[in-house]
Amino acid sequence: MDETEFAAYADEAWPTLVRAAVFLGCSLADAEDAAQSTLVKCFRSWAKVTGADNREAYVYRMLVNTVRDSHRRPWRRERSHADVPHDRTGRGHDPHGAVEVTDAVHRALGGLSKVNRDVVVLRYFVQLTEAQTAAALDVAPGTVKSRLSRALAQLATDHHLADLTGRTHP
């Protein structure tokens, strides 16, 4: 195994894995744990990861399964309350409102069912294709399309996102 290649992949994938896990419903600390566990699994089976027809779908399937498994554990009793990752850059406040946008997106995604949130996050945040999303979730491409359709319809009327655009909400 080429450890240098894996290390470069892990460095590149880390931020997106963490953010994807946050959007999948984890707190920041749990998202970091899920990303780390996913990368450990990748390391252990690096030959399978690099040999996969679609490496991104394979890795994000591992992440989704890791997040789901962590939610099934009986010791998991805490519930996050719209955690917004804090600014680690040391630059202080956010003059452009990104914190408010992040909070609204987290709240809106939290209103989706788990399966619909998974599809939205993988398709639009991670930017997997429909086929890659289907492979990552082990569903048919048509299922991805129908879940996206339902999720986007729900997000279009979500009051958290309406607050950002100035729309009135029902």
LUMGU-961810 format. One record per residue (C-alpha): x, y, z. Coordinates in pm, 1 decimal. Layout:
<atom><c1>X</c1><c2>Y</c2><c3>Z</c3></atom>
...
This chain:
<atom><c1>0.0</c1><c2>0.0</c2><c3>0.0</c3></atom>
<atom><c1>114.2</c1><c2>349.4</c2><c3>-81.8</c3></atom>
<atom><c1>80.4</c1><c2>533.5</c2><c3>250.1</c3></atom>
<atom><c1>176.1</c1><c2>863.4</c2><c3>88.1</c3></atom>
<atom><c1>-116.4</c1><c2>833.7</c2><c3>-153.6</c3></atom>
<atom><c1>-354.9</c1><c2>752.1</c2><c3>131.9</c3></atom>
<atom><c1>-223.3</c1><c2>1040.4</c2><c3>344.5</c3></atom>
<atom><c1>-276.8</c1><c2>1283.3</c2><c3>57.1</c3></atom>
<atom><c1>-629.2</c1><c2>1148.7</c2><c3>2.8</c3></atom>
<atom><c1>-710.3</c1><c2>1171.2</c2><c3>375.3</c3></atom>
<atom><c1>-586.5</c1><c2>1532.1</c2><c3>394.9</c3></atom>
<atom><c1>-796.6</c1><c2>1627.8</c2><c3>94.7</c3></atom>
<atom><c1>-1109.1</c1><c2>1434.3</c2><c3>197.5</c3></atom>
<atom><c1>-1114.4</c1><c2>1528.0</c2><c3>569.1</c3></atom>
<atom><c1>-1295.1</c1><c2>1865.2</c2><c3>552.7</c3></atom>
<atom><c1>-1562.6</c1><c2>1740.2</c2><c3>313.8</c3></atom>
<atom><c1>-1618.9</c1><c2>1421.2</c2><c3>512.8</c3></atom>
<atom><c1>-1661.6</c1><c2>1620.6</c2><c3>834.5</c3></atom>
<atom><c1>-1899.0</c1><c2>1872.7</c2><c3>677.0</c3></atom>
<atom><c1>-2098.0</c1><c2>1596.0</c2><c3>507.2</c3></atom>
<atom><c1>-2136.4</c1><c2>1418.7</c2><c3>841.9</c3></atom>
<atom><c1>-2253.6</c1><c2>1744.2</c2><c3>1001.5</c3></atom>
<atom><c1>-2511.7</c1><c2>1783.8</c2><c3>727.3</c3></atom>
<atom><c1>-2613.1</c1><c2>1420.4</c2><c3>780.3</c3></atom>
<atom><c1>-2713.9</c1><c2>1518.1</c2><c3>1132.6</c3></atom>
<atom><c1>-2402.9</c1><c2>1483.6</c2><c3>1348.9</c3></atom>
<atom><c1>-2266.9</c1><c2>1737.4</c2><c3>1592.6</c3></atom>
<atom><c1>-1923.6</c1><c2>1869.3</c2><c3>1496.2</c3></atom>
<atom><c1>-1749.6</c1><c2>1634.1</c2><c3>1743.4</c3></atom>
<atom><c1>-1950.7</c1><c2>1333.6</c2><c3>1620.6</c3></atom>
<atom><c1>-1884.8</c1><c2>1434.9</c2><c3>1259.8</c3></atom>
<atom><c1>-1511.9</c1><c2>1440.4</c2><c3>1324.8</c3></atom>
<atom><c1>-1539.6</c1><c2>1094.1</c2><c3>1485.2</c3></atom>
<atom><c1>-1737.7</c1><c2>964.9</c2><c3>1186.1</c3></atom>
<atom><c1>-1486.6</c1><c2>1109.6</c2><c3>939.0</c3></atom>
<atom><c1>-1197.8</c1><c2>959.1</c2><c3>1134.0</c3></atom>
<atom><c1>-1369.0</c1><c2>618.3</c2><c3>1152.0</c3></atom>
<atom><c1>-1439.8</c1><c2>633.6</c2><c3>779.7</c3></atom>
<atom><c1>-1076.6</c1><c2>712.3</c2><c3>701.7</c3></atom>
<atom><c1>-960.8</c1><c2>427.3</c2><c3>928.4</c3></atom>
<atom><c1>-1188.9</c1><c2>192.6</c2><c3>732.6</c3></atom>
<atom><c1>-1047.6</c1><c2>333.7</c2><c3>409.5</c3></atom>
<atom><c1>-693.1</c1><c2>276.5</c2><c3>531.4</c3></atom>
<atom><c1>-767.9</c1><c2>-82.7</c2><c3>626.4</c3></atom>
<atom><c1>-916.0</c1><c2>-157.5</c2><c3>285.9</c3></atom>
<atom><c1>-725.0</c1><c2>91.4</c2><c3>70.3</c3></atom>
<atom><c1>-684.7</c1><c2>-161.6</c2><c3>-210.6</c3></atom>
<atom><c1>-1064.4</c1><c2>-195.5</c2><c3>-232.4</c3></atom>
<atom><c1>-1110.2</c1><c2>180.4</c2><c3>-215.7</c3></atom>
<atom><c1>-862.8</c1><c2>249.8</c2><c3>-496.2</c3></atom>
<atom><c1>-995.2</c1><c2>-44.6</c2><c3>-696.5</c3></atom>
<atom><c1>-1358.4</c1><c2>63.4</c2><c3>-671.9</c3></atom>
<atom><c1>-1530.0</c1><c2>170.4</c2><c3>-991.9</c3></atom>
<atom><c1>-1629.6</c1><c2>489.4</c2><c3>-816.4</c3></atom>
<atom><c1>-1404.5</c1><c2>578.0</c2><c3>-524.6</c3></atom>
<atom><c1>-1609.5</c1><c2>877.1</c2><c3>-407.3</c3></atom>
<atom><c1>-1933.5</c1><c2>678.1</c2><c3>-392.7</c3></atom>
<atom><c1>-1751.8</c1><c2>396.0</c2><c3>-212.6</c3></atom>
<atom><c1>-1605.7</c1><c2>628.7</c2><c3>52.0</c3></atom>
<atom><c1>-1929.6</c1><c2>820.7</c2><c3>108.0</c3></atom>
<atom><c1>-2115.3</c1><c2>491.8</c2><c3>141.6</c3></atom>
<atom><c1>-1870.3</c1><c2>412.3</c2><c3>423.4</c3></atom>
<atom><c1>-1940.3</c1><c2>752.5</c2><c3>580.9</c3></atom>
<atom><c1>-2318.8</c1><c2>712.3</c2><c3>560.9</c3></atom>
<atom><c1>-2293.6</c1><c2>365.6</c2><c3>716.9</c3></atom>
<atom><c1>-2063.5</c1><c2>495.6</c2><c3>990.8</c3></atom>
<atom><c1>-2307.3</c1><c2>776.7</c2><c3>1074.7</c3></atom>
<atom><c1>-2602.2</c1><c2>535.5</c2><c3>1075.0</c3></atom>
<atom><c1>-2415.0</c1><c2>289.6</c2><c3>1295.9</c3></atom>
<atom><c1>-2326.9</c1><c2>563.4</c2><c3>1543.0</c3></atom>
<atom><c1>-2695.0</c1><c2>658.5</c2><c3>1567.6</c3></atom>
<atom><c1>-2788.6</c1><c2>298.3</c2><c3>1644.3</c3></atom>
<atom><c1>-2558.9</c1><c2>268.7</c2><c3>1944.4</c3></atom>
<atom><c1>-2756.9</c1><c2>245.4</c2><c3>2269.0</c3></atom>
<atom><c1>-2526.0</c1><c2>485.4</c2><c3>2454.8</c3></atom>
<atom><c1>-2609.5</c1><c2>768.2</c2><c3>2217.9</c3></atom>
<atom><c1>-2859.4</c1><c2>970.0</c2><c3>2417.8</c3></atom>
<atom><c1>-2754.5</c1><c2>1328.5</c2><c3>2348.4</c3></atom>
<atom><c1>-2930.1</c1><c2>1534.4</c2><c3>2088.5</c3></atom>
<atom><c1>-2755.7</c1><c2>1825.0</c2><c3>1922.6</c3></atom>
<atom><c1>-2934.5</c1><c2>2155.3</c2><c3>1899.7</c3></atom>
<atom><c1>-2843.2</c1><c2>2299.6</c2><c3>1561.9</c3></atom>
<atom><c1>-2471.3</c1><c2>2309.9</c2><c3>1632.8</c3></atom>
<atom><c1>-2295.2</c1><c2>2556.7</c2><c3>1410.3</c3></atom>
<atom><c1>-1923.6</c1><c2>2492.9</c2><c3>1364.8</c3></atom>
<atom><c1>-1734.2</c1><c2>2780.1</c2><c3>1520.9</c3></atom>
<atom><c1>-1479.0</c1><c2>2988.2</c2><c3>1340.5</c3></atom>
<atom><c1>-1138.1</c1><c2>2824.0</c2><c3>1381.1</c3></atom>
<atom><c1>-961.7</c1><c2>3076.8</c2><c3>1163.6</c3></atom>
<atom><c1>-927.2</c1><c2>3333.9</c2><c3>1438.6</c3></atom>
<atom><c1>-1071.9</c1><c2>3604.0</c2><c3>1213.2</c3></atom>
<atom><c1>-1363.7</c1><c2>3673.5</c2><c3>1445.3</c3></atom>
<atom><c1>-1717.7</c1><c2>3761.3</c2><c3>1348.2</c3></atom>
<atom><c1>-1877.8</c1><c2>3683.9</c2><c3>1014.6</c3></atom>
<atom><c1>-1974.8</c1><c2>4005.1</c2><c3>836.9</c3></atom>
<atom><c1>-2139.7</c1><c2>3820.2</c2><c3>546.3</c3></atom>
<atom><c1>-2396.1</c1><c2>3624.2</c2><c3>741.5</c3></atom>
<atom><c1>-2251.1</c1><c2>3280.2</c2><c3>673.0</c3></atom>
<atom><c1>-2329.9</c1><c2>3174.9</c2><c3>1028.6</c3></atom>
<atom><c1>-2697.1</c1><c2>3256.2</c2><c3>979.0</c3></atom>
<atom><c1>-2700.1</c1><c2>3071.8</c2><c3>646.9</c3></atom>
<atom><c1>-2529.0</c1><c2>2770.3</c2><c3>800.5</c3></atom>
<atom><c1>-2775.7</c1><c2>2765.7</c2><c3>1087.5</c3></atom>
<atom><c1>-3074.7</c1><c2>2793.1</c2><c3>852.8</c3></atom>
<atom><c1>-2943.4</c1><c2>2514.2</c2><c3>629.7</c3></atom>
<atom><c1>-2882.7</c1><c2>2288.2</c2><c3>930.2</c3></atom>
<atom><c1>-3232.9</c1><c2>2352.7</c2><c3>1059.8</c3></atom>
<atom><c1>-3389.5</c1><c2>2297.8</c2><c3>718.3</c3></atom>
<atom><c1>-3196.2</c1><c2>1974.9</c2><c3>662.8</c3></atom>
<atom><c1>-3295.4</c1><c2>1864.3</c2><c3>1012.5</c3></atom>
<atom><c1>-3658.5</c1><c2>1883.2</c2><c3>903.1</c3></atom>
<atom><c1>-3604.9</c1><c2>1627.3</c2><c3>627.8</c3></atom>
<atom><c1>-3639.4</c1><c2>1255.3</c2><c3>679.5</c3></atom>
<atom><c1>-3308.1</c1><c2>1072.6</c2><c3>720.2</c3></atom>
<atom><c1>-3322.2</c1><c2>912.9</c2><c3>374.1</c3></atom>
<atom><c1>-3408.4</c1><c2>1242.4</c2><c3>203.9</c3></atom>
<atom><c1>-3137.1</c1><c2>1430.2</c2><c3>394.3</c3></atom>
<atom><c1>-2880.6</c1><c2>1166.1</c2><c3>292.0</c3></atom>
<atom><c1>-2969.6</c1><c2>1212.3</c2><c3>-75.1</c3></atom>
<atom><c1>-2960.8</c1><c2>1593.8</c2><c3>-60.2</c3></atom>
<atom><c1>-2626.1</c1><c2>1600.3</c2><c3>119.9</c3></atom>
<atom><c1>-2455.6</c1><c2>1351.6</c2><c3>-109.7</c3></atom>
<atom><c1>-2602.0</c1><c2>1495.8</c2><c3>-429.8</c3></atom>
<atom><c1>-2569.2</c1><c2>1868.8</c2><c3>-363.7</c3></atom>
<atom><c1>-2311.2</c1><c2>1917.6</c2><c3>-89.0</c3></atom>
<atom><c1>-2070.9</c1><c2>1638.1</c2><c3>-179.2</c3></atom>
<atom><c1>-2166.4</c1><c2>1684.9</c2><c3>-547.1</c3></atom>
<atom><c1>-2191.6</c1><c2>1319.3</c2><c3>-634.3</c3></atom>
<atom><c1>-2376.4</c1><c2>1238.1</c2><c3>-956.1</c3></atom>
<atom><c1>-2716.2</c1><c2>1067.6</c2><c3>-936.0</c3></atom>
<atom><c1>-2548.0</c1><c2>735.4</c2><c3>-1018.8</c3></atom>
<atom><c1>-2278.8</c1><c2>789.0</c2><c3>-753.3</c3></atom>
<atom><c1>-2540.4</c1><c2>887.6</c2><c3>-495.6</c3></atom>
<atom><c1>-2742.2</c1><c2>577.8</c2><c3>-580.1</c3></atom>
<atom><c1>-2432.6</c1><c2>361.3</c2><c3>-542.5</c3></atom>
<atom><c1>-2336.4</c1><c2>526.3</c2><c3>-213.0</c3></atom>
<atom><c1>-2683.6</c1><c2>466.5</c2><c3>-69.1</c3></atom>
<atom><c1>-2737.5</c1><c2>129.0</c2><c3>-237.8</c3></atom>
<atom><c1>-3060.3</c1><c2>238.4</c2><c3>-404.3</c3></atom>
<atom><c1>-3178.8</c1><c2>269.8</c2><c3>-763.3</c3></atom>
<atom><c1>-3110.9</c1><c2>597.0</c2><c3>-948.5</c3></atom>
<atom><c1>-3487.2</c1><c2>647.7</c2><c3>-976.7</c3></atom>
<atom><c1>-3509.7</c1><c2>636.1</c2><c3>-597.9</c3></atom>
<atom><c1>-3249.0</c1><c2>911.2</c2><c3>-576.2</c3></atom>
<atom><c1>-3454.0</c1><c2>1124.4</c2><c3>-818.2</c3></atom>
<atom><c1>-3781.3</c1><c2>1073.7</c2><c3>-631.5</c3></atom>
<atom><c1>-3623.9</c1><c2>1140.1</c2><c3>-290.8</c3></atom>
<atom><c1>-3457.6</c1><c2>1453.8</c2><c3>-426.0</c3></atom>
<atom><c1>-3785.6</c1><c2>1571.8</c2><c3>-570.4</c3></atom>
<atom><c1>-3966.5</c1><c2>1529.9</c2><c3>-238.1</c3></atom>
<atom><c1>-3679.7</c1><c2>1681.0</c2><c3>-39.4</c3></atom>
<atom><c1>-3643.7</c1><c2>1984.5</c2><c3>-264.5</c3></atom>
<atom><c1>-4019.0</c1><c2>2045.5</c2><c3>-253.9</c3></atom>
<atom><c1>-4002.7</c1><c2>2039.4</c2><c3>125.9</c3></atom>
<atom><c1>-3696.5</c1><c2>2265.4</c2><c3>135.6</c3></atom>
<atom><c1>-3865.3</c1><c2>2512.5</c2><c3>-100.1</c3></atom>
<atom><c1>-4130.7</c1><c2>2576.4</c2><c3>163.8</c3></atom>
<atom><c1>-3907.0</c1><c2>2555.2</c2><c3>470.8</c3></atom>
<atom><c1>-3948.0</c1><c2>2861.2</c2><c3>691.1</c3></atom>
<atom><c1>-3581.6</c1><c2>2863.1</c2><c3>797.7</c3></atom>
<atom><c1>-3472.1</c1><c2>2911.1</c2><c3>438.3</c3></atom>
<atom><c1>-3756.9</c1><c2>3154.1</c2><c3>368.5</c3></atom>
<atom><c1>-3619.1</c1><c2>3375.5</c2><c3>645.1</c3></atom>
<atom><c1>-3293.7</c1><c2>3406.0</c2><c3>446.3</c3></atom>
<atom><c1>-3462.2</c1><c2>3511.6</c2><c3>125.0</c3></atom>
<atom><c1>-3722.3</c1><c2>3736.5</c2><c3>280.6</c3></atom>
<atom><c1>-4006.1</c1><c2>3515.6</c2><c3>154.5</c3></atom>
<atom><c1>-4306.4</c1><c2>3480.1</c2><c3>374.0</c3></atom>
<atom><c1>-4361.8</c1><c2>3131.3</c2><c3>499.1</c3></atom>
<atom><c1>-4687.6</c1><c2>2943.7</c2><c3>542.5</c3></atom>
